[in-house]
Each structure stands twice: as C-alpha cells, then as structure tokens.
Amino acid sequence: MTSKVKKIRAAALLLALLCCLGGCIQLPKTEPSETAGSGETPKEEVTVGKHHETAVYTYSTEVDEETLKTGLSKEYLLLANKNCVLGEDYVPENLVSLPRAWTTRSMKLERRAAAALSEMVEEMLAAGVSDTYVTSAYRTYAYQQARFDEYRANEMKDITEDAYAVLGYDHIYNKYLVNHRTGLDAQDAERVVLSYSARPGTSEHQTGLCVDFITEGMGGKLDASFENYEAYTWLSQNAYRFGFILRYPKDKTEITGYQYEPWHYRFVGREAATDIYFSGLTLEEYLSATAS
C-alpha cells in the first residue's frame, strides 16, 4: 500500500471519528499553517485564509460576487454522506423555487445557493451553453427513501451493468447465472444501489445545496456521458468561481463512497470552492485537512 493511499484512508477514518464525536458540520481554520523548510505547498495540503487567486475572468453578465462568498461558513460546509447522516426531520431553511426556464420540473434550493446557481447559469448561457438544465435539486428524506426503494426493486428484477461492476462476474455467475436467476437478492441489490444512490438521510440533495445537470443530448438518462458535453467542460473550468464544486470526481470513490458523477455540483461558497478546486481534494478530504 502506498503512503498516499494510507494518508487518504487515515483522513477518511479521522473524518468519520469527527462526525461521531462532534457532528457533521466542520468549520475550517481561518489561519493558514506554514510548512517549514518547504518552498511550496504540497497538493494534498490546503492553505485556508489565503485562497488561490482565480484566473482573470471577465463576466458577460452582471454578477453579484458577494452572493458567492460565504466566508467559510459552516452552514455551507455541511457534510452529508454515508458516515454523516441527516435526520429524517432535517429541512434546510430558506428554500426557494428555481426558475422553470432552466429546470426540467418544479424544484427548490437553499436561497443563497439558488442565487449563486442563478449567477452561474446566466453566465453559462452567455458563454453559449444553452442545452443544459437542472434535473434535480433539494430532495426530502421521504423522496430519497422512495427513490432508493425503487432502485433496489429494479436491481432485483434484472442483472445490470452496475451489478457486474460492483459484485463482479464470478459472484454473479456462481450465485445467479448458474441457477438461472435473472435478478439479484435484496442484499446484493442494496450493495449495487449504494454505489450510485444514497440511503435516505445520507443524500446531499437533502441539504438543499446541490444540483444535478443534464443536457438535451442525453435523452433523459443521467450518466457519465455528461462529461462529453460542452456544459461539463465549462462547469469543470468555472463552477468554483461561483462557489460550486464537482462533488464526486473520478478516482475518489474510496473517499466519497460514490461513483463518478460529472453532473453533480455542490455549493460550498467561493472561498472553499477555490481551495478545493486548486488542491484537487474532495469535500471530505478538505474538511479533514482543515479541521481544528
């Protein structure tokens, strides 16, 4: 095992411990720590308080930059994952409806996140990306429960590509194909679903701080093909300027607990988003690295 993998696993274990002891909202330090005898800051380390300078960017639209800055507020660094669980009765304050002009249906988001999203979408439209819509935003605990149950039922009906990816061919062959079974049992189905969907209480969508994007060319199916569209190229280069991060990046599934989702963007405020963008960390790693 490499030292880098050990560090990542250690960070994940520390984060889980912090969640159990002090809750799942962690506020990064406001003062940077110095690395003695080093000429540069390693990529895995984050210097909070002296955020990386963003590249010169001229907006095509009028942007209220103060809306994008949260000052590393713990409200916008709320962590929801498989270790940090939101209660069934958790509902974010100040939910507002998103404009139907760039959503696929009626949906809501936390007010400041919605304002920042509006700024970002308007700028994306001005850049010529006009075939992209928000397909999911805030979800209630009950809604997430219904989705999770539906996904599990589907995995029990048929053996999917996700099943092969999670369980492996040998497991499926020996347990199902040899016995002419066409669907998974409940336990295996749940293992598969957990690779792409969250149990109720562990979904970021319940925070009211994240959105999923989809393009017209995807035919209504949300999958990794989103990275092949102009919208992803623009978002991957500019989302942090508006306080959003790619929440589930490639090669980070061991940390986030979920497969790559190029369509899922989370509002954390410009300060934290800039740190995360330039450091290459996930939100879990960022909170662990900057915990007091």
N, C-alpha and C positions, 0 to 999 in steps of 0.2 A: 504493500500500500504506500503510495507516495505521500510526502509530507503535506502537499496541497490538499489531498483528499482528507487526510487526518485533520487538518485545520478546519475544513468545511464541515466535517462531521462534528468536530468539537464545538464549532459555532452553533450548529443546529441543536446539539444537546444543551448548550448553555441557554439558548433561546427558549427551549421547552421548559427548562427549570425556572427561568424568569417568569414565564407565563403562569406556571403553577403557583409561584410564590407571590407575585405582585400584579397579576392581571396581564392582559394582553395589549395594554396601551403603554408604549415606551417612548420617552422623550429624550432625543439625543442631547449630548452635552453641547453647551453653547461656546465653549472654549476649545480650540484645537490643541491636540497633543503633538509635541515635536519628536521627531525621530533623530536622536543624537548620532552624529557621525555619518549621516546619510545625506547624499547630495540630492535625493529625490524621494518622493513618497511612493512606496510600492503600490501597485494597482489595487491590492486587496484592502489597503487602508484608506480611511476616509478622513479628510480634514474638514471638520464641521465648523462653520463660522466664517471660513474663508473659502467660499464656494468658487468652483472653477468658473472662470469668465466665459460667458457664452460668446459664440462667434457673432460678428456683426450681422445684424438681421434687420432689414427694412420691411416693416409691415405694409401690406397693401390695404389693410383696413384699420380703423381706429380701435386700438387695443388699450383697455384699462389695465395696466400692468399691476396695479395694487391689488386687483382681484386675484391675481395669480400667486401672490406672495402670502404665505401663511406664517412665516417666522418659525418654522419647525413646530407648529402647534401639534400637541398630542392628539387632538381631535381628528387631524387629517393623516396621522400616522397609525391609526387604529389597525391592529393586525387581526385578521380572521383567517384561520387555516385549520388543518387537522389537529393541531395542538391547542390553538386558541379559539375557543368556542363562544359564540354569541348566544345569549339566552333566547328562548322561544318568544319572549315578550319584547326583545330589543327592536326598537324602531328609531331610526335616525331622526333628529329634529330638523325642522325647516325643509321638508321635502317640497319640491316644486315640480310642476309638469314641464316636460321638454317640448320644444316646438314640433308640431307634426310635420313640418316641412322637411325635416331631415331625420325622422324616425319611422320605423316600419309599423308602429302601433302606438297607442297611448302608454306613456311610461313616465316615471318620476326619478329625480336625483336630488341629492342634498344641494341646498341653494347655492353655496359658493362653488361647489364642483360643477353645478349646472352652468353657472356664469362663466367659469373658465372653459368649460366644454363649448359653450356658445362662441367664445372668442376664437377657440381653436378651429371649430368647424367653419366659421366665416372666413378665416384665413386660408383654410384648406380649399374652400370653394374658390377664393380669389386666385389661388395657385393653379386652378384648372381641374382640381379633383372633384368632380360633380356627380359621380356614380356611387357614392358611399353613404350608408345610412347607419344609424344606431339601431341595433336589433334587440338589445337587452340592457337594462339599467338596474334600478332598485327592484329587489325581489323580497317578498315576505318569507318568513320561516315556513308558513304553510305552503306557499307556492313552490319553494325549493323541495319540500317533502314530496309534493305531488310529482315533480319532475324526476326526482331520484327514484321513486317507486315505479314510474313509467319506464325509465331506462332499464331498471333491473328486470322488469317484466319482459322487455324486448330482448334482453340478453338470454333470458330463459327460453325464448321461442326459437332462436336461431343462433348459430355459432358465427360470430362476426370476425372481421379482421382485427378489431380491438381485442377480442378474446384470444386470438392466436398470439398477438403481441404481448399480452400480459401473462397468459398461462403457459405459453409455449406449445409447440406442435406435439411433442411427446406426451405431455399431460392430456391434451385434448384427444389424441389418438387412442391412448390406453384407457381413458375413462369414458369417452363418448363414442368415437367413431367405431371402435371395435364392437361396441354394444348397440350400434345403430341408433344412437341417441342424437337428436338434431338440435337440442338446446342444453344450456348449462343448468346445473342445480343452483339453488338460491345462494349458497356460499360462494361458489365460483363467479356467479353473475355479479354479486356485490363487489368482489375483488376487481372485476373488469370495470364496472361503473365508477368505482373510486379513482380510476386512472384518469377520468375525464370529467367527472361531475362530483360536486361536494355534497356531503350529508347536510341536512338542514342544520343551521347554526354554525357551519364552518365555511359557508359561501361568502365570498367578498361582496357579492351582489346585495347581501343583507345590510351592508354598511351604507349603501346609497352613495358610494364614492367611485364606482367603476362602471364602465360601459363596454359592450361588445359591438364591433363594427362589422358590417357585411357590405359587399358590393353587388351591383346588379348582375355581374357576370358569374356569380357563384351559384345562381339558380336556387337560392333559398337555403342552401346547405352550408353551415358554418364549419369550415375545416381549414387545415394548414395552407390550402391553396391561396388564402388571403395574402400570403407573403409575395405572391406573383403579381399583385396588382399595384398600380400607382399609388393608391391610398396607403398601403403599407410602407412603401418607400418614403413617402412624405412624412408619415407618422413616426417612423423609426428615426428620422433625422430631426424632427421638430417638436414632437409631443412634449419633451421635457421643458421646452421654453414656456409651455402653458401649464406646467405643473403635473403632467401626466407621465407615467412610466409604463413600459411593456412589463406586465406583471409576471408572466410565465414564459421566460425566454428559453431558447434551446440549451441543451446540456446543463440544465439546472433543475431537472425533475427530482433529483435526490434531495434538493433543498426545499423546493416549493411543494413537492408532493403531487404535482400535476404535470401532464404532458404539455408540450409546446403549444402555446395559444397566441399566434401573431395578431389576433383580432382583439385581445382583451387588454384594456388600458385603465389604469388606476390613478386617481387624483391624490397626490400627496403634498402639493404645493411646489412652487418653482424651486425653492431652496433645496429641499430634499431630492426632488426630481433631478436637479442638475448634478448633485453629488452622486446619485445612483447611476445616472447616465454615463458619467465620465469614469466612475470606478468599476463599472461592469458588475455590480453587486445586485442581488435580489433584495426585496424589501426585508426578508428575514435576516439576511446577512448584514444589511445596513443597520438595522435596529440592534443586532447583536454586537456589531463592531463599535457602535456609538453609545451603548448602554453605559450608564454611570457605574 
